[in-house]
Amino acid sequence: MTKCTTPSASFPRCKGRQVIARFDGGDLTSDGGILLLRQLDREMGLTRAVARRLSDERDAQRCLHRTETLVRQRVFGLALGYEDLNDHQALRHDIALQTAVDTDGVLASQSTLCRFGQQADRDWAITIHEEMIEQFIRSFRRPPKKPLYLDFDATDDRVHGQQLGRHFNGYYNHYIFLPLFVFCGDQLLVSYLRPASLDAAHHAGAILALLVRRLRQAWPEVKIVFRGDSGFCRPLILNWCDRHGVDYIIGLAGNKRLAKLALNIDYASAIRFEKTWEKERVFGFIEYAAKSWKERRRKVIVKSETSRRGFNTRYVVTSLRGCSAEWLYDHRYCARGEMENRIKEQQFLFSDRTSCHEWWPNQYRLLLSGLAYLLLERLRRVYLKRTAFAQAQVNTLRLKLLKIGAVITRNTRTIRLMLSSQYPEQDLFLKLASKLVPG
């Protein structure tokens, strides 16, 4: 049946004028900044490289949409803030999105994207991870002179259905997955979905070994440091690092033996506090050998803090040398706290939308968020240096640089986006466009 009328909404009058809202504006978009994503993706070759290596069991003669188009549509959608596949039922008609994925026809529907994602398997996960690591390596023009700190951390991914691999976790008091993330600085290397029934360090040693092997293939002389909280202080990981020349700085859970060895440091902080009644911190080194380490003695940083709330003593095992305990703790171990912000950014890109029943499609969704993050992280790291957005999180970049209202016209010769004249970051947008577009 032909739709003869357009639904409208009426609002209170403004200066005697009627205020009416209707969805009859024609070809408009709220995502004019998607052209920046398009150019970033072209420069990196990200979605093309991933799509070429994904196995696609669909009959090519019956498919309207290429693998590359489907991957790009999903990655761009997440970067723009569209978390659900259902959003693409309307977005598939958005000319800006069609232009960004290099097509001039209607894009894939929700059901097509869903069926495509259901093909995901272990090989897909390996392929996408390999490309993420290659992107990291290509981001360096020459071998890095400074050590590479590989930050490992797990986080909770709450689930609300009957997904395979979900388990109740007492610490988080919910049914969750327990994905593992690995970052080097702000750059994402690994986004690995795991069931919550496993140890927080499950497969961390194997992933570390694979990363070190590939990084040393690219840069044989590079120095690598493994960094993590006490959940990753496992004899298997420590011993492997010692054997393969990988340094580490890892949190260590306290116990009675450690408390006894650190008694003098605790006393020193308590005495200082008694004199000043201000929070005092005292640092020192001790030698410690756990039974699970086969009595091998390792250096442990002790941070003893005394305040009005009482004692707070932390332990960090490390192989790094040549610096004071305080400097290593403040400038090397505590720096891993920045990773919490990077994990938060994955959630801003909807990495927790793991609502498929099957396991591998959920891993694929997690990795799609990672690919969207790679695009925005490169925009921030390379092109937004010395600007107001040099440290902005991805949700801010989305709001300020991608969500731009525009009128679109398209004919046989030209696609024109008439961006809002009141957009406040016009100068920055034009500067980014000039940098991204070659020539």
PyMOL commands that set and color helices and strands:
alter all, ss='L'
color gray80, all
select helices_A, chain A and resi 34-44+46-53+60-62+67-80+85-91+95-100+110-117+122-138+204-218+230-232+235-243+256-261+263-276+291-293+325-348+359-383+394-402+426-436
alter helices_A, ss='H'
color red, helices_A
select strands_A, chain A and resi 8-14+17-22+28-29+148-154+157-158+167-169+174-177+180-184+187-192+224-228+247-252+280-288+298-307+310-318+406-410+415-419
alter strands_A, ss='S'
color yellow, strands_A
deselect
rebuild
show_as cartoon
